[in-house]
Amino acid sequence: MTPISGTTSQEKPVLQADKKRFALGLIFSALSGILLLLSFPPYGLWPLAWVALVPALFAQYRLLPQKWSQLATALYALFWLGPFLARLFENEAGPFFKFLGIFIAILQLFLATERKFHEATHYRWFILFGVAGWVGFEMIRATFIPLIATSAFIGYTQASQAWLTQPVAVFSVYGLNLVLMFFNFTLAQGVIAWYDRKFQPEGVVLVDWRPTLRWFAMTGVITVIWIGISLVMLGTAPKDSPPVRVAALQSGYPLPAFQDTVNTAEVRFETFAQQARQAAQQGAEILFSSEMMFDFDPQQEYTQEFKDLAKETEAYIFITYAVAREGEPFRNQAVLLSPSGEFSEVYSKNHVPPGEPLSPGAGVYPVFETPLGILATLICHDANYTDVARKLARNGAQLIAAPYREFGGFGEQLWTNVTFRAVENHAAMVITGASTVSAIIDPYGRQVALEVSQEDKQVTLIGDVPLGTGNTPYTYLGDWLGWISMAAFIFFIGFQMVLQRKAKKK
């Protein structure tokens, strides 16, 4: 007798196979998130960034049912950004986890019909749409989401590989992001095309092998050209530039000075002075403090003490301070003090996270001419954007201070951001964190010295670094590839919506 309802014996193996494929699709999607996470510091397995998306893309287009295909994107975002943001912000992560939920919801909203789009267009735009979507969205969040800015840019995974990063001086970090995404999406299309050719799956639009081979050739050429340009640029970098000896004076005090009830202004000055003398004894010519190291304006308080210290050490001193007093505007600023006791023009932080007021004087990008070279400074979050370092370099800066008041796991990541600011503009960078990170980076992104710790510690980091030459194409062209990618992303969203409307009418 044939059953009227229920599952037949012939259908059971099919359902079991579908369940296994679904489960495998979820595993592959999560795997991509884990690979992305491992490619970033502190793990630093940078080669994984070149293949990280392949498992999730294969799951999205061949393992998961069409109506659930967007789960692949949501899962890899969750397994990557969930732990990434948790480590980055630790106890201050509340708003960012909310952002993560919104981020995943947006991805699901836009990508829920992406598979339909690619099947309707026979995967003609699979690679271009994918690349533009990833890098275009990076441009959107870097420009319009101040909480995140450029954090977790895929290109930052390559920060320790100077042989690979030099073309960003022309094409920006977005150029490297594009190369990485072309590699991922082309490889993913190749895997899907191989799978289709070998297994001839039913119920899906098969990927043609011939255009896939052309994409392999094109992506291979792009990658080889990128690496070739990078090797030539690094090989022809000036080797006889006279270095300056610099010192990042990391105090080990994690709190801003105006919130620190234990380490008073006197204690902080004495700590800084002691480190300054130690650095000067080892020949340091420029000394750097961390963001918010002091809670007073050095041109109004401790003025003579600082001048005496500069004279004693015969060093230029970057003093970074935050004044937060009732009845006065909040100021997060930095000033350079010369050995002769002269203060420079004040620099005010330009990019502030939510909750921090913008300081008076923001919007100005001064540089300071000294016998050692042209010096400048930015402050903390400024380096998580690309514009501040570019404007300083355009004004002639050869060495840029990057003081931080880091928290959570930021110390593990921020040196990668600053490395790209150095390469983009061929300007040396000196990071001085409050408690967990300090670094000296040459104009080609090589870490002369790097100290990263999860524990609050006092560090006096000293190194010899050549000054930058500046005047890179990027310094004047800016993030042109980022804007093109964002425009392409918006175009493809519109194109997808047009096709959907036409399909509904039919």
MARKOLRO-554752 format. One record per atom (N, C-alpha, C): residue in one letter; x negated, y negated, z negated. Coordinates in steps of 0.1 Angstrom, whole numbers, plus 5000, padded with zeros to 4 digits. Each point is the difference from the previous one (the first is absolute). Example, Ala and Ser with C-alpha at 12.3 -4.5 7.8 and 13.67 -1.06 7.14 Angstrom:
A486850574922A500949885000A499149885000S500449895007S499149895000S500849894992
***
This chain:
M499250125000M500849885000M499149875000T500349915008T499349875001T500549914989P499049954991P500549904990P500649885006I501149954993I500649885005I499349884996S499450004987S499249884995S498850064994G499149904996G498750044993G498950015010T498950054996T498850015009T499850145005T499850015013T499850145006T498550044997S499850135001S498750054998S499049955010Q500449965012Q499149945010Q499649864996E501049934993E499749864997E499149984988K499950104991K499349994988K498549985002P499350085009P498649975003P499849865005V500949955008V499949865006V500049904988L501050024991L500149904989L498850014991Q499550124998Q498850024991Q498849935007A499950015013A498949945007A500149855000D501349955001D500249854999D499649954986K500350084990K499749964986K498549994998K499350105006K498550014999K499449885007R500549975012R499549895008R500249864992F501249994994F500349884993F499149994988A499850114992A499049994989A498649975005L499650065011L498749975005L499849865005G501149945005G500049865004G499849914988L500750034989L499849924988L498650014995I499450125000I498650024996I499049925008F500250015014F499149935009F500149854998S501349954997S500249864998S499249954988A500250084989A499349964987A498550015002L499550105008L498650015003L499449885006S500849945009S499549875006S499849894990G500949994990G499949914990G498850024991I499750134997I498850034992I498849975007L499950035013L498849975008L499849855001L501049925001L499949865000L499449954987L500650054989L499549964987L498650034998L499550125004L498650044998L499149935009S500549935010S499149935009S499549864994F500849964990F499749874994F499250024987P499249904995P499450014987P501050034989P499750064989P498650044997P499650135006Y500850075008Y499650135005Y499149985012G500349905009G499149965010G499850105011L500950095003L499850105011L500549935013W499249915005W500449915011W500450075013P499350125003P500450065013P501450045001L500650034988L501450055000L501049895006A499649884999A500949895006A500250025015W499150075007W500150015014W501050115004V500450094990V500950115004V501250014990A500149914990A500950014989A501550015005L500449935010L501449995004L500450125008V499150085005V500350115010V501050104994P499850054987P500950104995P501549944999A500149884995A501349944998A500749985014L499349955010L500649985013L500450135006F499250104999F500450135005F501350054993A500049984987A501250044992A501249925005Q499949875002Q501149915004Q500650045013Y499250055009Y500550025014Y500150155004R499550094991R500150145004R500550094988L499949964988L500450094989L501349964993L500249874999L501249964993L501149985010P501350034996P501149975009P500149855003Q500649975012Q500049865004Q500649904990K501150044994K500649914991K499349984987W499050094997W499249994988W498549965003S499849975013S498649975004S499349894993Q500849904995Q499549884994Q499450044986L500350124995L499550044987L498550015001A499450035012A498650025001A499349864996T500549895006T499449874997T500249974985A501250024995A500349974986A499150084990L499750125004L499250094991L498649965000Y499449985012Y498649965000Y499849864993A500949915002A499949874993A500150024985L500950094995L500150034986L498850064994F499450105007F498850074994F498849925002W500049905009W498849915001W500249884991L501049925003L500149874993L500550024985G500750104997G500450034986G498850004991P499150105002P498850014991P499049885003F500049955012F499149895003F500449874992L501349975000L500449884993L500050024985A500350134996A499950034985A498649984995R499050045007R498649994996R499649855001L500549935011L499649865002L500549914989F501350024996F500649904991F500250054986E499950134998E500250064987E501249944992N499849944989N501149954992N500749885006E499449945010E500649895006E500750035013A500450135001A500550055013A501549995002G500849954990G501450005002G500549955013P499749875003P500549945013P499550075012F498950074999F499450065012F500750135003F500450074989F500750135003F501449965006K500649894996K501249955006K499749985015F498949935003F499649975013F499850135008L499550104994L499750135006L501450065005G501050004991G501350055003G500649935012I499849865000I500549925012I499350045012F498750014999F499150045011F500550135007I500250104992I500550135005I501349995006A500949924994A501449985005A499949935014I499249905001I499849935013I499550105011L499050084996L499550105010L501150095004Q500850054991Q501150095003Q501049935009L500349884997L501049925008L499549995014F498749965002F499649975014F499650135007L499550104993L499550125007L501050125000A501249984995A501050105000A500350045014T500049915009T500350035014T498850005009E498850004994E498849995009E499850135008R500450114994R499850125007R501050015012K501249954998K501049995011K499449915011F499449894997F499449915009F498950075009H499150074993H498950075007H500550115009E501150074995E500550115008E500849945012A500649894998A500849945011A499049945011T498849964996T499049945009T498950115004H500350134996H499050105003H498649974995Y500049954988Y498749974993Y499149915008R500549925009R499249915008R499349894991W500749964989W499549894992W499650054986F499850134998F499750064987F498849934994I498950005007I498849954995I500049844998L500549935010L500049864999L500949954989F501250065000F501049964989F499450034987G499450124998G499550044987G498949904995V499049975009V498949924997V500549864997A500949945009A500549874997A500849994988G500850114997G500850004988G499149994987W498950085000W499250014988W499249864998V499349965010V499249884999V500849885000G501150005007G500949885000G500649984986F500450114993F500549994987F498949964990E498850045003E498949954991E499949855001M500149955012M500049855002M501149934993I501250065001I501249944993I499850004985R499550104994R499950004985R498849924996A498949995008A498949924997A500449855000T500949975009T500449865002T501249954991F500950094997F501349964994F500350074987I499150094995I500250074987I498849974991P500149894992P498849964993P499650104989L500950084995L499650104990L499050105005I500050035013I499250115005I498949945009A500349915009A499149945010A499350115008T498750015000T499350105008T499650124993S500450014987S499750124992S500550135008A499250104999A500350135006A500050005016F499349905006F499850005014F499250135004I500550075010I499350125004I498549985003G499749895006G498649975003G499149994989Y500549964988Y499249994988Y499450134995T500550115005T499450134997T498650015005Q499749925010Q498750025007Q499049894995A500349944989A499149894995A498650044997S499750124997S498750054997S499250035012Q500650005012Q499450045012Q499649885009A499049934997A499649885007A499850035015W499550125004W499850045014W501350005008L501150004993L501350015006L500949875000T499649914992T500949884997T499649875007Q498950005007Q499549875006Q501049935010P500750075008P500949935010P501149924993V500250014987V501049924994V499649855001A498749975002A499649865002A500549945012V500650085009V500749965012V501550035000F500350124996F501450055001F500750004987S499449964989S500650004987S500250144994V500450004987V500350134994V501250075007Y500949925006Y501150065008Y499550085012G498949965005G499450085011G499650144996L499350014988L499750134995L501250084996N501049934995N501350074997N500650065012L499949925011L500650055013L499250135005V498749994999V499250125004V500450124992L500149994987L500350114991L501450055004M501049925002M501350045003M500150065014F499349955010F500050065013F499450154999F499050014992F499450144998F501050094993N500749954990N501050094993N501250045009F500649905007F501250025008F499650085013T498949985005T499650085012T499750144996L499350024989L499850144996L501350074996A500949924994A501350064997A500850045012Q500049915010Q500750045013Q499350125006G498750014999G499350125006G500450124993V500250004986V500450124993V501450045004I500949905001I501450035004I500050055014A499349955009A500050055014A499450145001W499050034992W499450145000W501150094994Y500749964990Y501050084994Y501150035010D500549905007D501050015010D499650105011R498849985004R499550095011R499950144996K499650034988K499850134995K501350074996F500949934993F501150064994F501349975007Q500149905009Q501249965007Q501249994990P499949914990P501150004990P501349955007E501150054995E501349975005E500649884992G500949935007G500849894993G499249874999V498849995006V499249874999V499649975014V499749875002V499449955013V498550034999L499550085010L498650044999L499149895005V498849994994V499049905003V499250055012D499949925010D499250035012D498550004997W499350105004W498650014997W499149905008R500549975013R499249925009R499849854994P501049934997P499849874994P499250004987T500250114993T499350024987T498550015002L499650075011L498650005003L499449865004R500949925007R499549875003R499949924988W500950014990W499849934987W498850044993F499750135000F498750054994F498849935006A500049995013A498949945007A499949854996M501249935000M500049864997M499649974986T500550084990T499649984986T498650044998G499550105007G498650034998G499149895005V500349945011V499349895006V500049884990I501249974995I500149894990I499150024988T500150124995T499250044988T498549995002V499550055012V498650005003V499549865002I500849925007I499749865002I499949924987W500950034991W500049934987W498750044992I499750135000I498850044993I498849955006G499950005014G498949955007G499749854997I501149925000I499949864997I499549984986S500550084991S499649994986S498550034998L499650105006L498550044999L499149905006V500449945011V499249895006V500049884991M501149964995M500149884991M499250024988L500150124994L499250024988L498550015003G499750065011G498650025004G499349875004T500849905004T499449875004T500249894989A500450044989A500249914988A498649944997P499949884996P498749944996P499450084989K498750035001K499350074990K499049924992D499849885004D499049914994D500749884992S501350014998S500649894992S499550004986P499649894995P499549994986P501150024991P499950094990P501050034991P500049904988V501150004993V500149924987V500350114990R499549984988R500350094989R501249954992V501050084999V501349954994V500350104988A500849954991A500450084988A501549984997A500750115000A501450004996A500050044985L500549904992L500050024986L501450044995Q500250134999Q501350064996Q500050014984S500949934994S500049984986S500550124992G500950085006G500650114993G501349964992Y500449875002Y501249954994Y501250015010P500950094998P501050025010P501149895000L500249934989L501149904999L499549875006P501049925005P499649865004P499649934987A499149905001A499549944988A501249934992F501049955007F501049934993F501050094993Q499950135002Q500850104993Q499250084990D498749995000D499150074991D499949944987T500550074989T500049944987T498850054992V499250095006V498850064993V498849935004N499749995013N498849945005N500349855003T499649924991T500249865001T499249935011A500249875003A499249935010A498550014997E499749984987E498650014996E499450145003V500750104996V499550145003V499850025014R501049965008R499950025015R498849925006F499849884995F498949925005F498750074997E499950044987E498750074996E499850135007T501050075003T499950135008T499549975014F500649905006F499649965013F498649955001A499749914990A498649944999A499050114999Q500250104991Q499150114998Q499850085013Q501150035007Q499850075013Q499349925010A500349875000A499449915010A498549994998R499550004987R498650004997R499350135005Q500750114997Q499550135004Q499850005015A501049965008A500050005014A498949905005A499949894994A498949905005A498650064998Q499850074989Q498750064997Q499750105011Q501050055007Q499750105011Q500149935013G500049875000G499949925013G501349965006A501150024994A501349965006A500149855002E500449965012E500049865004E501549954999I501050095002I501449964999I500750094991L500749944990L500750084990L501549995002F500850114998F501450005002F500750044988S501249944997S500850044989S501350065006S500850074991S501250065004S501249905000E501150035006E501249925000E500549984985M500449874997M500549974987M499050034989M498750005003M499150034989M500049904989F500449875003F500149904990F501449945000D500449944989D501349944999D499949854999F498949945005F499949865000F499249955013D500249885003D499349945011D498649964996P499050065007P498649984995P499549855003Q500849935007Q499749865002Q500549914989Q500850074991Q500649934989Q499650054986E499750135000E499650074987E498750095003Y499250014990Y498750085002Y499249955012T500249875003T499349955012T498550004999Q499649954988Q498549994998Q499450134999E500750094993E499550144998E499850075014F501049985009F499850065013F498949945008K499849874999K498949935007K498750044994D499950024987D498750054994D499750145005L501150085001L499850145005L499550005014A500649925009A499649995014A498649965001K499649904992K498649955000K499050104995E500450074990E499250114994E499750115010T501150055006T499950115009T499549965014E500149875003E499749955013E500850075011A501350034997A500950075009A501249925002Y500650035012Y501449955003Y501050094993I501049944993I500950074992I501449985005F500750115005F501549995003F500750024987I500849904995I500850004988I501450015004T500750114995T501450025004T500850004987Y501149925000Y500849974988Y501449995003A500950024990A501449975001A500449924988V500749895003V500449914989V501650024999A500550054989A501450024998A500449934987R500349875001R500349934988R501349935001E500849994990E501349945000E499849855004G500849965009G500049865005G499049975011E499350115004E499049985011E500450105011P499749975012P500350105011P499050114999F500450125003F499250124999F498949995011R498850034996R498949995010R499250135000N499950075011N499150115002N498949965010Q498849964995Q499149935009Q498650054998A499149965009A498650034999A499249885004V498849984995V499149895003V498650055000L499149945008L498650045001L499249894993L499150054991L499149914993L498650025005S499349905003S498650015006S499050004988P498850045002P499049994990P499749864995S500349915009S499849864996S501149944992G501150084998G501149964991G501149935008E500150025013E501149945008E501150105002F501249954998F501250095003F500449985015S500550105006S500550005013S501549965000E500649995012E501449985001E500750134994V501149984994V500750114994V500850085011Y499950144999Y500950085008Y501150064992S501249995006S501250054993S500550135007K500550104993K500550125006K501149975009N500050065012N501049975010N501250115001H499750124997H501050105000H500250064986V501249974995V500350044986V501150115000P499950104991P501050104999P501249944993P501250065001P501249954993P499849984985G500449894995G499849974985G498849914997E499149985010E498949914998E500349875008P500049894993P500249875008P498949975009L500349935011L498949955009L499349894994S498750005000S499249904994S499949875008P499949884994P499849885007P498750015008G500149955012G498850005009G500050125009A500950094999A500150125009A500249955014G499550075010G500149965014G498749945005V499049984992V498749945004V499050114999Y499150005010Y499050115001Y498649945000P499449964989P498749935000P498950105001V498949955006V498750085000V499049914994F498950064995F499049924992F498650035006E499549895005E498650015006E499050004989T499150105000T498950004990T498750045008P498949994993P498750045007P500050155002L500850084993L500150145002L500850045012G501049915004G500950035011G501349944997I501050025008I501349954998I500950104993L500449964988L500850084991L501449964999A500950104996A501449974998A500650104991T501249984996T500750104992T501550015003L500550124998L501550025000L500250064986I501350034997I500350064987I501050115002C499650124995C500950124998C500850035012H501449974999H500950045010H499849945014D499249895000D499649945013D499350105009A499350094994A499250105009A500950115005N501250014994N501050105005N500749955012Y499849885004Y500449945013Y498849975008T500249985013T498949995009T499749855003D500949914996D499849865005D499049924992V499950024987V499249914992V498550025003A499550125001A498650025003A499749955014R501050025009R499849955014R499949855000K500849934993K500049855000K498749954993L499550074990L498749964994L498950035009A500050115007A499050035010A500049905011R501249965005R500149905010R499449874996N500149974987N499449884995N498550014997G499450125003G498650025000G499550094989A500850064991A499650084989A499250125005Q498850024993Q499150115003Q500150114989L500449954988L500150094989L501349964992I500950094997I501349974994I500150084987A500349934989A500350064987A501450065000A500250114994A501350064999A500250054985P500349904991P500350044986P501450064999Y500150104991Y501250074998Y500350014985R501350014997R500550044987R500850135003E499450115002E500650125004E500850074989F501050085003F500750084990F500350135007G500450104991G500450135006G498850065008G500450055011G499050065009G499549915011F500349874999F499649915011F498550005002G499250024990G498650005001G499550115010E500750115000E499650115009E500249965015Q501049915003Q500449975013Q499549875006L499949904991L499849865006L498749985007W498950084997W498849985007W500150045014T501050085004T500250045014T500549885008N501049934993N500649885007N498949905002V499249974990V498949905001V499050045010T499750135001T499050045010T500549965014F501350015003F500449965013F500049855002R500249924989R499949865002R498649965003A499050084995A498649975004A499850035014V500450125005V499750045014V500849905010E501249974997E500849925009E499349875003N499449944990N499449865001N498550004999H499350114999H498650014998H499549904989A500750024989A499649924988A499850104989A498949984992A499750084988A501149974990M500350104992M501149994990M499550064987V500349934989V499650054986V501250014992I500450124996I501150034992I499650004985T500749924992T499850014985T501350024994G500250134996G501250034992G499949974986A501150004993A500049974985A499550124992S500350125005S499750124991S499850135007T500350025013T499950135006T499350005014V499749895006V499450015013V499149875003S498950025005S499149905006S499350055012A499849925010A499350045012A499349895007I499050045007I499349905009I500050065014I500649935009I500250055014I499449915010D499250065009D499349925010D501049965012P499649915009P500949965010P500550105010Y499450124999Y500450115009Y500750114993G500549974988G500850094992G499250114993R498749994999R499350104992R499949964986Q500450104991Q500049974986Q498650004994V499449884998V498749994995V499950064986A501149974992A500250064987A501550014997L500350104993L501550024997L500150074986E500749954992E500350064986E501550004998V500550124999V501450024998V500250094988S500949964991S500250084988S501549994996Q500550114994Q501449994995Q500049954986E498949984994E499949954986E499549855000D500549924991D499649864999D498550014995K499149935008K498650004996K499349885005Q499049964993Q499249895004Q498950045010V499949935011V499150035010V499349885005T498750005002T499249905007T499550065013L500749975011L499650075013L499249905008I498850045003I499049915007I499650075013G499949925011G499650055013G499549895009D499250045010D499649915010D500950015013V500649895004V500950015011V499749895010P499950045013P499849895010P501349925002L499849875004L501149925002L500650035014G501349975001G500750035013G499749895010T500350045013T499849915011T501349935004G501150074996G501349945003G500350005015N501049915004N500349985014N500350135008T500750094994T500450125007T501349965008P500350085011P501249975007P501250014991Y500050094990Y501250014991Y500249874992T498949944996T500149884992T500949895007Y500050005013Y500749905007Y501350065006L500050135003L501250065006L501050054990G499550044988G500950054990G500650135003D501250034994D500750135001D500850025012W499449975012W500850005012W500550145004L499350114997L500550135002L501150044991G500049944988G501150024990G501349945005W499949885005W501249935006W500550085012I499150045009I500550085011I500750134996S499450074990S500650124995S501449974994M500149894993M501349974994M501149975011A499549935010A500949975011A500550135007A499050095002A500350135006A501050084992F499850004987F500950074990F501449955001I500149875000I501449945002I500650035013F499250005011F500550035013F500550145000F499350104995F500450145000F501350024992I500149934989I501350014992I501249955008G499849895007G501049955009G500350095012F499050065005F500150095011F500850124996Q499750054988Q500750124994Q501549974999M500349884995M501449964997M500749995014V499449955010V500649995013V500450135005L499050104999L500350135005L501150074993Q500149974987Q501050064991Q501449955005R500149875002R501349945005R500450065013K499050025009K500450055013K500450154999A499450074991A500450144998A501450014994K500449914991K501350004994K501149975011K499649905009K501049975010K500350125009K498950075003K500250125009K500850114993
***
